[in-house]
Amino acid sequence: MNPMPSEVLSTIEVARELKRLRQINPLIHCLTNEVVQEITANVLLASGASPAMVVAQDEVESFASIASAILVNLGTPYESRLNAMRLAVKVANQVGIPWVLDPVAAGVMPWRNTIIQEFVSLKPTVIRGNASEILYLAGVGQGGKGVDSTDSSQVALEPAIQLAQKTGCIVAVTGKVDYITDGKRTLEAHGGHPLITKVVGTGCSLSALIAAFLVKSPDPLISVASCCAFVNKASELATEQSAGPGSFHTHYLDMLYRLTPEDFTL
């Protein structure tokens, strides 16, 4: 069966969404892994959002209640952090703010898989993963090579649609082409550069930035796709000035900061 037709996202919509993000300056509660906290915070700041990494169980509910959106990244799960994540998600669902699940390395290890499935059942607004992670969650794959995908986003498109229909979540599968679907509509975000995959945390920080774009969104599907397109353009421009992964890291943050809505309408 061929997947439903997908649409290429309009750059006009990207411009509108970026402008909206910077006007709102949302506060994003990031429950993420230790490896990526620095780049996650800096990506949010450079793009126009405010990050916070509040993880203590004694204060996570209080903070989640004042946050604009929440990220749950399962890159380095352990019991106390998982309990904090559960509390934050409970608050998000109670007060109706968006939250994003990043199912890092889904399919690779049994205990992790059980945890990931638990959080999928809690109804995130968006599940953002690479192709191998999404294929596993859709029940048609075994996961990738550690945190890296061994599959293409095109292969994961139809399973992503089915996963969205099954869960009621928006599913964003990122790769050479990013596909964002709610099970009824599917948008494509093109562009980007492979060098972004050589810097740790770029995918994890994308999930946090998706949470920021979701805040007060009139059309969450367009917001998620616009976030992907924004990041793709920033990575292309950063690559033009970079000698390798080290300088890319710096130029990538600069481009997230320097890009304006008008850059998408010229």
C-alpha positions as a printed Julia matrix, in Angstrom:
266×3 Matrix{Float64}:
  0.0    0.0    0.0
  1.4    3.4   -0.96
  1.44   6.05   1.76
 -0.93   9.0    1.54
  0.45  11.91  -0.47
  2.65  14.31   1.48
  3.05  18.04   1.01
  6.23  20.1    1.0
  6.0   22.72   3.72
  5.65  26.32   2.53
  8.47  28.68   3.48
  5.82  31.29   4.25
  4.59  29.05   7.04
  8.13  28.61   8.36
  8.53  32.39   8.51
  5.24  32.81  10.35
  6.06  30.11  12.88
  9.55  31.46  13.6
  8.13  34.94  14.15
  5.51  33.53  16.49
  8.12  31.59  18.48
 10.23  34.68  19.07
  7.26  36.77  20.08
  6.2   34.19  22.67
  9.68  33.3   24.02
  8.33  30.08  25.57
  9.81  28.45  28.68
 10.75  24.85  27.9
 11.15  22.33  30.7
 13.84  19.95  29.44
 14.05  16.54  31.08
 16.84  15.3   28.91
 20.02  13.26  29.07
 23.25  14.52  30.57
 25.16  14.23  27.31
 23.12  16.9   25.52
 22.08  19.44  28.13
 24.49  22.15  26.98
 23.59  22.07  23.3
 19.89  21.72  24.1
 19.9   24.86  26.25
 21.94  26.82  23.7
 19.78  25.77  20.74
 16.69  26.98  22.57
 18.3   30.26  23.55
 19.7   30.93  20.08
 16.34  30.22  18.44
 14.26  32.43  20.72
 13.07  30.21  23.57
 14.06  29.88  27.23
 15.39  26.56  28.58
 15.26  25.1   32.07
 16.71  21.77  33.23
 14.75  21.16  36.45
 15.03  17.45  37.32
 14.69  17.08  41.1
 11.59  15.07  41.99
 10.81  17.5   44.82
 10.37  20.45  42.47
  9.62  19.04  39.03
  5.82  19.21  39.4
  5.92  22.82  40.55
  8.12  23.83  37.66
  6.18  21.86  35.06
  3.06  23.76  36.08
  4.62  27.07  35.01
  6.44  25.81  31.91
  5.16  26.45  28.39
  6.02  22.94  27.16
  7.99  19.88  28.24
 10.6   17.68  26.62
 11.1   14.07  27.71
 14.3   12.64  26.26
 15.07   9.02  27.19
 18.71   9.0   26.2
 20.1    8.13  29.64
 17.2    6.79  31.7
 17.52   5.82  35.36
 14.88   5.43  38.02
 14.98   8.81  39.77
 15.04  10.66  36.44
 12.2    8.51  35.11
 10.1    9.31  38.17
 10.71  13.02  37.6
  9.66  12.6   33.99
  6.47  10.82  35.01
  5.58  13.64  37.38
  6.22  16.29  34.73
  4.14  14.45  32.14
  1.29  14.08  34.64
  1.27  17.85  35.11
  1.5   18.51  31.36
 -1.5   16.31  30.7
 -3.45  17.88  33.57
 -2.87  21.49  32.55
 -2.9   20.87  28.8
  0.54  21.99  27.74
  2.35  20.2   24.9
  5.08  17.67  25.56
  7.48  15.93  23.22
  8.86  12.41  23.55
 12.29  11.61  22.14
 12.54   7.77  22.24
 16.33   7.59  22.03
 17.63   4.18  20.88
 14.17   2.62  20.76
 14.43  -1.05  19.87
 18.01  -1.53  21.07
 17.59  -2.84  24.65
 14.63  -4.59  26.34
 14.45  -2.51  29.55
 14.7    0.74  27.59
 12.0   -0.48  25.21
  9.62  -1.08  28.11
 10.21   2.44  29.41
  9.74   3.98  25.98
  6.46   2.14  25.45
  5.26   3.37  28.84
  5.84   6.99  27.83
  4.23   6.48  24.42
  1.12   5.29  26.26
  1.04   8.61  28.18
  0.06  10.39  24.95
  2.8   12.84  24.03
  1.86  15.66  21.7
  4.73  14.69  19.41
  7.02  11.7   19.07
 10.26  12.77  17.36
 12.71  10.1   16.31
 15.0    8.86  13.6
 13.79   6.27  11.12
 14.97   3.22  13.06
 13.33   4.45  16.27
 10.02   5.13  14.54
 10.09   1.79  12.73
 10.51   0.01  16.05
  7.68   1.94  17.69
  5.46   1.12  14.72
  6.21  -2.57  15.22
  8.13  -3.16  12.0
 11.77  -2.68  12.99
 14.41  -3.75  15.49
 16.01  -0.38  16.22
 19.21   1.13  14.9
 22.89   1.08  15.74
 22.84   2.46  19.26
 21.4    5.95  18.95
 22.02   6.09  15.18
 19.53   5.19  12.49
 20.26   2.42  10.03
 17.14   3.16   7.98
 15.97   5.99   5.74
 13.14   8.32   6.62
 11.38   7.34   3.38
 11.2    3.71   4.54
  9.69   4.89   7.83
  7.03   7.12   6.27
  4.13   4.67   6.12
  4.92   3.19   9.55
  5.05   6.74  10.94
  1.58   7.4    9.56
  0.3    4.19  11.12
  1.94   5.05  14.45
  0.3    8.48  14.43
 -3.09   6.93  13.71
 -2.63   4.35  16.48
 -1.41   6.76  19.17
 -3.14  10.01  18.27
  0.27  11.74  18.41
  2.04  13.73  15.76
  5.01  11.67  14.59
  8.1   13.39  13.21
 10.63  11.1   11.55
 13.83  12.95  10.74
 16.44  12.06   8.15
 17.45  13.06   4.64
 13.87  14.28   4.29
 11.86  14.98   7.44
  8.31  13.63   7.44
  5.79  14.98   9.93
  2.39  13.34  10.14
 -0.72  13.27  12.3
 -2.04  10.22  10.48
 -4.25  12.33   8.22
 -1.87  14.9    6.8
  1.84  14.51   6.12
  4.28  17.37   5.59
  7.84  17.22   4.27
 10.71  19.43   5.41
 13.68  19.39   3.07
 17.25  20.6    3.31
 19.87  20.19   5.98
 23.37  18.73   5.77
 24.85  15.39   6.98
 27.48  17.24   9.02
 24.81  17.91  11.64
 24.87  14.21  12.5
 28.54  14.49  13.54
 27.76  16.76  16.5
 26.26  15.11  19.56
 22.89  16.39  20.67
 21.61  18.0   17.48
 18.71  15.55  17.24
 17.94  15.75  20.95
 17.99  19.55  20.85
 15.68  19.47  17.84
 13.11  17.65  19.97
 13.36  20.41  22.59
 12.96  23.07  19.92
  9.89  21.26  18.57
  8.38  21.61  22.04
  9.02  25.36  21.82
  7.37  25.68  18.41
  4.3   23.84  19.71
  3.5   26.45  22.35
  0.19  28.19  21.59
  0.29  26.74  18.08
 -2.77  27.23  15.85
 -1.69  24.19  13.78
  0.73  21.85  15.59
  1.55  19.84  12.46
  2.74  22.96  10.65
  4.61  24.1   13.76
  6.58  20.85  14.01
  7.4   20.84  10.3
  8.43  24.5   10.46
 10.82  23.73  13.28
 12.44  21.01  11.2
 12.75  23.33   8.19
 14.27  26.08  10.34
 16.9   23.72  11.72
 17.63  22.33   8.26
 18.35  25.78   6.86
 20.53  26.67   9.83
 22.58  23.5    9.33
 23.05  24.22   5.62
 24.31  27.75   6.29
 26.51  26.58   9.16
 28.13  23.93   6.98
 29.14  26.55   4.42
 31.33  28.2    7.07
 32.58  25.08   8.86
 35.79  23.09   8.56
 34.37  20.13  10.48
 32.15  19.16  13.43
 33.88  21.44  15.95
 33.38  24.65  14.02
 29.96  23.46  12.84
 28.77  23.44  16.46
 29.59  27.12  16.81
 28.28  28.2   13.42
 25.07  26.19  13.89
 24.18  28.13  17.05
 25.06  31.37  15.28
 22.77  30.55  12.36
 19.86  29.62  14.6
 20.29  33.04  16.17
 20.86  34.99  12.95
 18.11  33.51  10.8
 15.04  35.74  10.62
 11.51  35.12   9.34
 12.4   37.26   6.32
 15.13  34.79   5.34
 12.36  32.3    4.53
 10.35  34.68   2.35
 13.08  36.09   0.08
